[in-house]
Structure formats: structure tokens, C-alpha cells
Amino acid sequence: MRKIFYCIYICGLILFGCEKNENTIPECNVENPLEELDWLKEVKNSLTNCTCQISILQGNYREKTVFYIMNTDPVCNSVFHVVLWDCNGDVVKEYKPGQFDAYSKEVELIDNIYTCTD
């Protein structure tokens, strides 16, 4: 009886002891896109002397992971313009001034992964 108990206990540890990393971006095959995607790392490094708060955001567009830069400073006025990139750094969609409503309907914000402030 004791052997059965230990066998069940070990199986339970194996089954419930493993957990999926929720931070992994499966289609990009990375956990930290700012460090593991070279093109995104370059974008991050290019954001210097930010007089307005500028953020790199991760979102979903048509069930795909996208990254984009946006002015997230409530004090700074700017013209709305967003370019969505996929995991490879290819442009997926561009939203120009006047297209904020379409952007709001089509893009789901997942996370603010970097903010530049000076």
C-alpha cells in the first residue's frame, strides 16, 4: 500500500510541479523581447533624451503579437502615429493621424515593456 501511495505522490509532483512560463511569447520564441529580439533592442537603445515619456508596448493585432512605440506622456501633446511590428521587426500595420478609433478597435494592449523618461 505504501508503494502505491509513493507512486501516486511522485506522479502528482511531476504533474503539478511543472508550470508554464506565462511570460513566454510563443510565436516569437522569447521570454524577454527587449533583450532577445535584436531589432527591438536597437529600437530601445535609440530612445534617448526622451523629453516626453515614450513607451515600447506589446499588444495583439489579429491574434498575433505586435510591438509598437507610443507617446504615453499625458502632459505631452503629439500627433497620433503608430507602426505595428511583428516578432521579426516587419511592419504589420501603420496607423496614421485620424486613425485612432481603428487602432483602438483593432489593437489590444498587453504590456508596457519599456518606458523612456528623462
Short mmCIF file of the C-alpha atoms (twelve columns), coordinates in Angstrom:
data_MODEL
# 
_entry.id   MODEL 
# 
loop_
_atom_site.group_PDB 
_atom_site.id 
_atom_site.type_symbol 
_atom_site.label_atom_id 
_atom_site.label_alt_id 
_atom_site.label_comp_id 
_atom_site.label_asym_id 
_atom_site.label_seq_id 
_atom_site.Cartn_x 
_atom_site.Cartn_y 
_atom_site.Cartn_z 
_atom_site.pdbx_PDB_model_num 
ATOM 1   C CA . MET A 1   0.000   0.000  0.000   1 
ATOM 2   C CA . ARG A 2   2.846   2.307  0.865   1 
ATOM 3   C CA . LYS A 3   4.392   1.799  -2.597  1 
ATOM 4   C CA . ILE A 4   1.125   2.817  -4.273  1 
ATOM 5   C CA . PHE A 5   0.932   5.939  -2.133  1 
ATOM 6   C CA . TYR A 6   4.505   6.947  -3.017  1 
ATOM 7   C CA . CYS A 7   3.870   6.257  -6.702  1 
ATOM 8   C CA . ILE A 8   0.767   8.482  -6.664  1 
ATOM 9   C CA . TYR A 9   2.652   11.136 -4.697  1 
ATOM 10  C CA . ILE A 10  5.560   11.170 -7.171  1 
ATOM 11  C CA . CYS A 11  3.173   11.318 -10.150 1 
ATOM 12  C CA . GLY A 12  1.358   14.234 -8.516  1 
ATOM 13  C CA . LEU A 13  4.621   16.111 -8.017  1 
ATOM 14  C CA . ILE A 14  5.567   15.584 -11.628 1 
ATOM 15  C CA . LEU A 15  2.183   16.604 -12.996 1 
ATOM 16  C CA . PHE A 16  1.565   19.601 -10.769 1 
ATOM 17  C CA . GLY A 17  5.165   20.648 -10.166 1 
ATOM 18  C CA . CYS A 18  5.697   21.846 -13.713 1 
ATOM 19  C CA . GLU A 19  4.296   25.172 -14.688 1 
ATOM 20  C CA . LYS A 20  4.170   27.004 -17.968 1 
ATOM 21  C CA . ASN A 21  6.013   30.308 -18.093 1 
ATOM 22  C CA . GLU A 22  3.250   32.798 -18.840 1 
ATOM 23  C CA . ASN A 23  5.809   35.425 -19.895 1 
ATOM 24  C CA . THR A 24  6.959   33.457 -22.916 1 
ATOM 25  C CA . ILE A 25  5.817   34.808 -26.269 1 
ATOM 26  C CA . PRO A 26  5.351   31.553 -28.210 1 
ATOM 27  C CA . GLU A 27  5.307   32.972 -31.750 1 
ATOM 28  C CA . CYS A 28  8.473   34.963 -31.027 1 
ATOM 29  C CA . ASN A 29  10.050  32.104 -29.061 1 
ATOM 30  C CA . VAL A 30  11.370  34.545 -26.440 1 
ATOM 31  C CA . GLU A 31  10.784  35.407 -22.799 1 
ATOM 32  C CA . ASN A 32  12.350  38.879 -22.825 1 
ATOM 33  C CA . PRO A 33  11.726  40.528 -26.204 1 
ATOM 34  C CA . LEU A 34  13.748  43.648 -25.336 1 
ATOM 35  C CA . GLU A 35  16.884  41.579 -24.893 1 
ATOM 36  C CA . GLU A 36  16.250  38.627 -27.206 1 
ATOM 37  C CA . LEU A 37  14.930  40.397 -30.312 1 
ATOM 38  C CA . ASP A 38  17.904  42.303 -31.724 1 
ATOM 39  C CA . TRP A 39  15.808  44.743 -33.753 1 
ATOM 40  C CA . LEU A 40  13.682  45.629 -30.701 1 
ATOM 41  C CA . LYS A 41  16.799  46.049 -28.575 1 
ATOM 42  C CA . GLU A 42  18.070  48.544 -31.164 1 
ATOM 43  C CA . VAL A 43  14.765  50.436 -31.031 1 
ATOM 44  C CA . LYS A 44  15.019  50.581 -27.237 1 
ATOM 45  C CA . ASN A 45  18.617  51.794 -27.375 1 
ATOM 46  C CA . SER A 46  17.660  54.503 -29.862 1 
ATOM 47  C CA . LEU A 47  15.215  56.021 -27.365 1 
ATOM 48  C CA . THR A 48  17.424  58.534 -25.554 1 
ATOM 49  C CA . ASN A 49  16.894  62.004 -24.137 1 
ATOM 50  C CA . CYS A 50  13.138  61.479 -24.001 1 
ATOM 51  C CA . THR A 51  11.684  64.823 -23.036 1 
ATOM 52  C CA . CYS A 52  8.274   63.168 -23.271 1 
ATOM 53  C CA . GLN A 53  7.559   59.696 -21.908 1 
ATOM 54  C CA . ILE A 54  7.830   57.243 -24.814 1 
ATOM 55  C CA . SER A 55  6.972   53.572 -24.351 1 
ATOM 56  C CA . ILE A 56  7.529   50.344 -26.218 1 
ATOM 57  C CA . LEU A 57  4.303   48.410 -25.975 1 
ATOM 58  C CA . GLN A 58  3.391   44.802 -26.647 1 
ATOM 59  C CA . GLY A 59  -0.048  44.065 -27.998 1 
ATOM 60  C CA . ASN A 60  -2.231  41.761 -30.041 1 
ATOM 61  C CA . TYR A 61  -3.339  42.553 -33.575 1 
ATOM 62  C CA . ARG A 62  -5.452  39.924 -35.341 1 
ATOM 63  C CA . GLU A 63  -4.383  37.259 -32.838 1 
ATOM 64  C CA . LYS A 64  -0.683  37.989 -33.415 1 
ATOM 65  C CA . THR A 65  1.871   39.534 -31.068 1 
ATOM 66  C CA . VAL A 66  2.986   43.004 -32.138 1 
ATOM 67  C CA . PHE A 67  5.253   45.688 -30.743 1 
ATOM 68  C CA . TYR A 68  4.932   49.435 -31.162 1 
ATOM 69  C CA . ILE A 69  6.131   52.772 -29.820 1 
ATOM 70  C CA . MET A 70  3.739   55.318 -28.427 1 
ATOM 71  C CA . ASN A 71  3.862   58.614 -26.588 1 
ATOM 72  C CA . THR A 72  2.489   57.682 -23.155 1 
ATOM 73  C CA . ASP A 73  3.095   61.044 -21.511 1 
ATOM 74  C CA . PRO A 74  -0.222  62.656 -20.542 1 
ATOM 75  C CA . VAL A 75  1.419   66.094 -20.458 1 
ATOM 76  C CA . CYS A 76  2.969   65.999 -23.941 1 
ATOM 77  C CA . ASN A 77  0.863   66.652 -26.986 1 
ATOM 78  C CA . SER A 78  1.814   64.744 -30.098 1 
ATOM 79  C CA . VAL A 79  0.339   63.682 -33.402 1 
ATOM 80  C CA . PHE A 80  -1.036  60.136 -33.297 1 
ATOM 81  C CA . HIS A 81  1.071   57.762 -35.382 1 
ATOM 82  C CA . VAL A 82  1.644   54.077 -34.599 1 
ATOM 83  C CA . VAL A 83  3.544   51.423 -36.521 1 
ATOM 84  C CA . LEU A 84  2.998   47.790 -35.513 1 
ATOM 85  C CA . TRP A 85  5.917   45.367 -35.915 1 
ATOM 86  C CA . ASP A 86  5.854   41.592 -35.700 1 
ATOM 87  C CA . CYS A 87  8.454   39.439 -33.932 1 
ATOM 88  C CA . ASN A 88  10.833  39.778 -36.894 1 
ATOM 89  C CA . GLY A 89  10.618  43.564 -36.976 1 
ATOM 90  C CA . ASP A 90  8.494   43.595 -40.125 1 
ATOM 91  C CA . VAL A 91  5.778   46.246 -40.372 1 
ATOM 92  C CA . VAL A 92  2.353   44.683 -39.903 1 
ATOM 93  C CA . LYS A 93  0.181   47.812 -39.914 1 
ATOM 94  C CA . GLU A 94  0.582   51.570 -39.774 1 
ATOM 95  C CA . TYR A 95  -1.968  53.867 -38.152 1 
ATOM 96  C CA . LYS A 96  -1.736  57.474 -39.272 1 
ATOM 97  C CA . PRO A 97  -3.259  60.624 -37.786 1 
ATOM 98  C CA . GLY A 98  -7.034  60.322 -37.758 1 
ATOM 99  C CA . GLN A 99  -6.993  56.533 -37.373 1 
ATOM 100 C CA . PHE A 100 -7.022  56.363 -33.573 1 
ATOM 101 C CA . ASP A 101 -10.510 54.813 -33.494 1 
ATOM 102 C CA . ALA A 102 -9.426  51.987 -35.812 1 
ATOM 103 C CA . TYR A 103 -6.298  51.440 -33.691 1 
ATOM 104 C CA . SER A 104 -8.420  51.299 -30.513 1 
ATOM 105 C CA . LYS A 105 -10.700 48.648 -32.012 1 
ATOM 106 C CA . GLU A 106 -8.016  46.509 -33.639 1 
ATOM 107 C CA . VAL A 107 -5.105  46.527 -31.184 1 
ATOM 108 C CA . GLU A 108 -5.259  45.064 -27.688 1 
ATOM 109 C CA . LEU A 109 -2.582  46.361 -25.302 1 
ATOM 110 C CA . ILE A 110 -0.874  43.512 -23.473 1 
ATOM 111 C CA . ASP A 111 2.028   45.174 -21.675 1 
ATOM 112 C CA . ASN A 112 4.228   48.241 -21.471 1 
ATOM 113 C CA . ILE A 113 7.633   46.594 -21.783 1 
ATOM 114 C CA . TYR A 114 9.811   49.717 -21.688 1 
ATOM 115 C CA . THR A 115 9.406   53.399 -20.890 1 
ATOM 116 C CA . CYS A 116 11.940  56.105 -21.718 1 
ATOM 117 C CA . THR A 117 11.853  59.125 -19.444 1 
ATOM 118 C CA . ASP A 118 14.491  61.758 -18.776 1 
# 
